[in-house]
Structures are given as C-alpha cells and as structure tokens.
Amino acid sequence: MTLAELLGITLRLRVALAFGLVLAFASAFLILPRAIRKLRGAGIVGRDRNKPDRPEVAEMGGIGIFIAFNVGVFAILALGNLQPADQAPVFACLVVAAGACITGIVDDLVILRQRFKAFIPFVFAAPLSLYIADTTIDVPHFGPVQFGLLYPLALVPLGVACASNGFNILEGFNGLGAGLGLVLGTALSLLAILKGNLTGLALLFPLIGALGGFLWFNIYPAQTFPGDTGTLFIGAALAAGAILSKLEFWGALLFVPHIVEFVLKATAKFDAQSFASRVEADGTLVYEGKVRSIPHVVMKRWRVTEPRLVAILVGAEVLWAAVVVAGALAVG
C-alpha cells in the first residue's frame, strides 16, 4: 500500500489535485501578460519604490491569481469526486475569497480606510460559517476544544479577517507576497495530507499553482504587483484552506511573522510602510527611521538589495514553516 493510500487519498483525487494545481499555474501564466498590458493601458500602475529610478509597474496583478485559482478549484470539484458535504464548504470558501478580492480591487482603485478593510472580511466570511459542522479546534496537549457557536460566529470571521489583513501588511517588495504565500500554502498542504484532513487541498493546491504562475511576473524586476487585490485574497484563501482542513492552530502559528508585522505597524497606527528610506545607485536598500516593519530590521542589520531582502524573508518563513510542521508531527 502506498503512502497516498494510507493517507486516504484516492487515485482520482490525486489526479484531480495535481491537475488543478497545474491548470491554475498555466492559467496564471497565460492570463497575466494580457492583464499586465490591459492594466498599464488603463493607467492602473504604481511606482516601484525600491528601485533607484522608481519605474511604473502594473498594479492589481492579483486579479490574475484570483482567476487562475478559481479555474483550478473548479477543475478539482469537477474531477475529484468530492462528496456533496465537502463541496458545499468549498463553494462557501470561494465566496470568502471573492469577497476579499473585491475588497482589494476597490482599495486599489479608491483607497479604503484600514478600519473598513479590517471589518469587511467578517461579512464575507459569513457563508463559510454557515457550513461549519465541526466547531472544535485541535490544540496540542488538550485535544479538541469545543467552542460551540463562538466558532462560526466569531472565530471563523476573525481568522479570515486577521489572515487577509495580516498578509496584506507584510508586502511591498518584488516577489515577497507571492513567495510567502507559496511557503504557507505548501506547509498547510503538507499538514493537511499528514493529518488526513484533505478538503482544504481543493483550495490550497490551486492557490499554490496560481501563485507559482504569478511569481514569474512578480519576481525582481517585477512586471506587476499583486496589489491589495492579491494580498487580501491570498490571506483569505490560506485561512479558508486551514479552516477546511481543521488546521486552525497550526495555521495561526504559520502566520506568526505576519502577526509580528501587524504589531509593528500598529505601533505607528498603521501609517508606516515597509519600503526603504532611499535606494542607492547599486540597488542597496537603506532605511533610516524607526523600525516599523520586519523588512526595516533586515535593512538596518545588513546591506541588502531587494532580491536579497526577499530571499532572507522568504528563507526565514521556510525555516519557520519547517519548525511548525515538525512540531505538528511531534505532537501527533
């Protein structure tokens, strides 16, 4: 018997998940070049503030991630033979993801207040709350802790809101958001497989594929930014995947770097940015103010260019994810 069979993954589901991931990657890879041209043509651009010449780059590239993600999810639903009881919460999660994406689109176009961006995910998380049957959270050494109505009415919306806004805050550099999303999505997928809670994979695998395709156009020097359209959506999709696979505790641990970033930004009343104070001619990033972001710590500690800073932060996330996965395996 193979490992996949031991973990309860049927051949049909394995094929569907693999196909959904590949299709999402291909869709993002094919959609984004045209989307970039359209966005630039419409004047939806932003300055790349971590370059000496501050070039204009297409904003709202996250719309390509969102479309590719949906293509992959629907492929898995069509081919994976999921039971109706599993399909309904997946569809509810798509509503959550769409709500986060729409919020991001509006914010990219008209700039929403931070309090509104923090509140609106509570509304879009409501459909997912309706389909939650298991209202426990598995906490190491305590086992399943029953939260009753508090789980769907408060914890699910709060988890989606915190993940989407937290992911949105730790961004601002070429390839950073997509790279962190890939690490988190992969870690959650591995935990879901090892613990046998597979429903969330219908979201996580397409997200990994879509982010992989997007990263090709977002790594240094970026041709497009995800914008709030992408970052709010990615955070919400990760939270939804963790909730469907009953990985709430471990998902929260994986988001610790984003929680730290949230606290740092809160000290400046969310009026601080992660960017460098200035960029030298050789591309070295220099930050001279108070530390209000994790990237500020890196820029003050080392002489780094943008690609090196992103590599350090993504590498640190890989190490942290490895610690979390190892901890999950150690407690069983």
C-alpha positions in Angstrom: 0.0 0.0 0.0 1.4 3.4 -1.0 1.7 6.4 1.4 -1.1 8.2 -0.5 -3.4 5.2 0.0 -2.5 5.1 3.7 -3.5 8.7 4.0 -6.8 8.1 2.3 -6.1 10.0 -1.0 -7.8 8.1 -3.8 -6.2 7.9 -7.2 -9.0 10.1 -8.7 -8.5 12.8 -6.1 -4.7 12.7 -6.5 -5.1 13.2 -10.3 -7.7 16.0 -9.7 -5.5 17.8 -7.2 -2.4 17.6 -9.5 -4.5 18.7 -12.5 -6.0 21.6 -10.5 -2.5 22.8 -9.5 -1.1 22.6 -13.0 -4.1 24.2 -14.6 -4.0 27.1 -12.1 -0.3 27.6 -12.8 -0.9 27.5 -16.6 -3.9 29.8 -16.3 -2.0 32.5 -14.4 0.9 32.2 -16.8 -1.3 32.7 -19.8 -3.6 35.4 -18.2 -1.1 37.7 -16.7 0.7 39.0 -19.8 -2.6 40.2 -21.3 -3.7 41.5 -17.9 -0.5 43.5 -17.5 -1.0 45.2 -20.8 -4.6 46.0 -20.0 -3.8 47.4 -16.6 -1.0 49.5 -18.0 -3.2 50.7 -20.8 -5.9 51.7 -18.3 -3.3 53.6 -16.2 -3.6 51.2 -13.2 0.1 51.4 -12.3 2.2 52.1 -9.2 5.7 53.3 -8.6 8.2 50.6 -7.7 9.7 52.5 -4.8 12.6 50.1 -4.2 14.3 50.9 -7.4 16.6 53.9 -8.0 14.5 55.1 -11.0 11.1 54.2 -9.4 9.6 52.7 -12.6 5.9 52.4 -13.2 4.6 48.8 -12.8 1.1 47.4 -13.4 -1.0 47.2 -10.2 -3.8 44.8 -9.4 -2.0 41.7 -10.9 -3.7 39.8 -8.1 -6.8 39.6 -10.3 -4.8 37.0 -12.4 -4.1 35.0 -9.3 -7.8 35.0 -8.4 -9.0 33.9 -11.8 -6.4 31.2 -12.1 -7.2 30.0 -8.5 -10.9 29.6 -9.4 -10.1 27.7 -12.6 -8.0 25.2 -10.6 -10.7 24.9 -7.8 -13.5 24.2 -10.3 -11.3 21.6 -12.1 -10.8 19.8 -8.8 -14.5 19.9 -8.0 -15.4 18.6 -11.4 -12.8 15.7 -11.4 -12.2 14.9 -7.7 -15.5 13.2 -6.9 -15.8 15.1 -3.6 -18.9 14.3 -1.6 -21.7 17.0 -1.5 -20.9 17.6 2.2 -17.3 18.5 1.2 -18.3 20.5 -1.9 -20.6 23.0 -0.1 -17.9 24.4 2.2 -15.5 24.7 -0.7 -18.1 26.8 -2.6 -18.6 28.9 0.6 -14.8 29.5 0.6 -14.9 30.7 -2.9 -17.4 33.4 -1.7 -14.9 34.3 1.0 -12.1 34.5 -1.5 -14.2 36.6 -3.9 -15.2 39.0 -1.2 -11.5 39.6 -0.2 -10.6 40.1 -3.9 -13.4 42.6 -4.4 -12.4 44.5 -1.3 -8.8 44.6 -2.6 -9.9 45.8 -6.1 -11.9 48.7 -4.5 -9.0 49.5 -2.3 -6.5 49.5 -5.2 -8.8 51.9 -7.1 -10.1 54.3 -4.4 -8.0 53.5 -1.2 -10.2 52.3 1.6 -9.7 53.1 5.3 -7.9 50.5 7.3 -10.8 50.0 9.6 -13.1 49.2 6.7 -10.6 46.6 5.3 -10.4 45.1 8.7 -14.2 44.8 9.1 -15.4 43.7 5.7 -13.9 40.2 5.8 -16.3 39.5 8.7 -19.1 39.9 6.3 -17.7 37.8 3.5 -16.8 35.0 6.0 -20.5 34.5 6.9 -21.2 31.9 4.1 -18.3 29.8 5.4 -19.6 30.0 8.9 -23.0 28.5 7.8 -21.3 25.3 6.6 -19.1 24.6 9.6 -20.2 21.4 11.3 -17.1 20.8 13.5 -16.9 23.6 16.0 -13.8 22.3 17.7 -10.1 23.4 17.4 -7.5 20.7 17.9 -5.0 22.2 20.5 -1.8 20.2 21.3 -1.9 18.5 24.7 -5.5 19.5 25.2 -7.1 17.7 22.2 -10.3 19.0 20.5 -11.5 22.1 22.4 -15.2 22.8 21.8 -16.1 26.4 21.1 -19.8 25.9 20.1 -21.4 29.0 18.5 -18.4 31.1 19.2 -16.5 29.2 16.4 -18.8 30.1 13.4 -19.9 33.4 14.8 -16.6 34.8 15.9 -13.5 32.6 15.3 -14.1 31.9 11.6 -14.7 35.5 10.6 -11.8 36.7 12.9 -9.4 34.1 11.4 -10.3 35.2 7.8 -10.1 38.9 8.7 -6.7 38.6 10.5 -5.2 36.4 7.8 -6.2 38.7 4.9 -5.2 41.9 6.6 -2.0 40.4 8.1 -0.9 39.1 4.7 -1.7 42.5 3.2 0.6 44.3 5.7 3.8 42.2 5.0 4.4 43.2 1.4 6.0 45.9 -0.7 8.9 44.1 -2.4 9.1 42.1 -5.7 8.2 38.5 -5.1 7.7 38.8 -1.3 3.9 38.3 -1.0 3.8 35.5 -3.6 6.9 33.8 -2.1 5.4 33.9 1.4 2.1 32.6 0.1 3.8 29.7 -1.6 5.6 28.7 1.6 2.4 29.0 3.7 0.3 27.2 1.1 2.8 24.4 0.8 3.2 24.0 4.6 -0.6 23.9 5.1 -1.0 21.3 2.3 1.7 19.1 3.8 0.0 19.3 7.2 -3.4 18.6 5.7 -2.1 15.4 4.0 -0.1 14.2 7.0 -3.2 14.7 9.3 -5.6 13.3 6.8 -7.8 16.4 6.6 -8.0 16.7 2.8 -10.9 19.0 2.0 -8.7 22.2 2.2 -6.4 20.8 -0.5 -9.2 21.8 -3.0 -8.2 25.4 -2.2 -4.6 25.1 -1.3 -3.3 23.2 -4.4 -4.9 25.7 -6.9 -3.6 28.6 -4.8 0.0 27.2 -4.9 -0.3 26.8 -8.7 -1.7 30.3 -9.3 1.0 31.8 -7.1 3.7 29.9 -8.9 2.5 31.3 -12.3 2.1 34.8 -10.9 5.6 34.8 -9.3 7.2 34.5 -12.8 5.9 38.1 -13.5 6.4 39.4 -9.9 10.0 38.4 -9.1 12.7 41.1 -9.4 12.3 43.2 -11.6 8.5 42.9 -11.3 6.3 43.4 -14.2 3.2 43.5 -12.0 2.3 43.9 -8.3 -0.4 41.8 -6.6 -1.9 44.9 -5.1 -4.4 44.7 -2.2 -6.4 42.7 -4.8 -3.9 39.9 -4.5 -2.7 40.2 -0.9 -6.2 40.3 0.7 -7.3 37.4 -1.4 -4.2 35.2 -0.7 -4.6 35.7 3.0 -8.3 34.9 3.0 -7.7 31.8 0.8 -5.0 30.5 3.1 -7.3 31.0 6.1 -10.1 29.2 4.4 -7.9 26.3 3.4 -6.7 26.0 7.0 -10.2 26.1 8.4 -11.5 23.4 5.9 -8.6 21.1 6.9 -9.1 21.8 10.6 -5.6 23.3 10.9 -6.6 26.4 12.8 -4.0 26.2 15.5 -1.1 25.3 13.1 -2.3 27.9 10.6 -2.2 30.6 13.3 1.4 29.6 14.1 2.4 29.8 10.5 1.1 33.4 10.4 3.3 34.4 13.4 5.6 36.6 11.2 2.5 38.4 9.8 1.3 38.9 13.4 4.6 40.4 14.4 4.4 42.7 11.3 0.9 43.7 12.4 2.1 44.6 15.9 5.0 46.7 14.4 2.7 48.5 12.1 0.2 49.1 14.9 2.9 51.0 16.9 2.8 53.5 14.0 -1.1 53.5 13.9 -0.7 51.7 10.5 0.7 54.8 9.0 4.1 53.2 8.2 5.3 51.5 5.0 7.8 48.7 4.6 9.8 50.5 1.9 13.4 51.7 2.2 14.1 55.3 3.0 16.3 55.5 -0.1 17.8 53.3 -2.7 21.4 53.7 -3.7 22.7 53.5 -7.2 23.7 49.9 -6.9 20.3 48.9 -5.7 21.2 48.7 -1.9 18.2 49.5 0.3 18.8 51.9 3.1 16.3 52.5 6.0 17.0 55.3 8.5 13.8 55.7 10.5 12.3 53.9 13.4 11.7 50.1 13.0 8.1 49.7 12.0 8.3 46.6 9.9 10.3 43.3 9.6 12.0 44.5 6.4 13.2 47.5 8.3 15.1 45.2 10.7 16.8 43.4 7.8 17.7 46.7 6.1 19.2 48.1 9.3 21.1 44.8 10.0 22.6 44.2 6.6 23.4 45.9 3.3 20.8 44.3 1.1 19.4 44.7 -2.4 15.8 44.0 -2.9 16.3 40.4 -4.2 18.5 39.6 -1.2 16.0 41.0 1.3 13.2 39.0 -0.3 15.4 35.9 -0.2 16.1 36.4 3.5 12.5 36.9 4.4 11.2 34.0 2.4 14.0 31.8 3.6 13.1 32.7 7.2 9.5 31.8 6.5 10.6 28.4 5.1 12.6 27.7 8.3 9.7 28.8 10.5 7.2 26.6 8.5 9.6 23.7 8.9 9.6 24.2 12.7 5.8 24.3 12.7 5.4 21.2 10.6 7.9 19.4 12.7 6.1 20.5 15.8 2.8 19.2 14.4 4.4 15.8 13.6 5.9 15.6 17.1 2.6 16.0 18.9 0.8 13.7 16.5 
